[in-house]
């Protein structure tokens, strides 16, 4: 079975691409414009505590994008799922020599898909992902 993208999924994937373009270009203004204005936002950067609210989230992106140590991030394997006026994209971020699993959540605001949540974290290696967990999870 071949997956067929809907117009909404295509628009969400375009918004996701714009997020990674802003990251790659170190463009804090473009990054800020991608985030929701009418919804509460949150972000979990790898190794950070969760951030809540526009001031904290946008401030974190300004710090990251303004840092000379800011990593180059590319993404692959993006899949969009749309549920009404909300959507999420899962993808793989490629950072330095590692990979992060990422989820970007979007909400429709005035006809545009805007970020309400970004979360990226370490992925198991192929051999780790085949092992059963040592203890029950979730």
Secondary structure as GFF3:
##gff-version 3
##sequence-region A 1 138
A	DSSP	alpha_helix	7	25	.	.	.	ID=ss1
A	DSSP	alpha_helix	28	34	.	.	.	ID=ss2
A	DSSP	beta_strand	42	44	.	.	.	ID=ss3
A	DSSP	beta_strand	51	52	.	.	.	ID=ss4
A	DSSP	alpha_helix	54	66	.	.	.	ID=ss5
A	DSSP	beta_strand	73	83	.	.	.	ID=ss6
A	DSSP	beta_strand	86	95	.	.	.	ID=ss7
A	DSSP	beta_strand	98	109	.	.	.	ID=ss8
A	DSSP	beta_strand	112	122	.	.	.	ID=ss9
A	DSSP	alpha_helix	126	130	.	.	.	ID=ss10
###
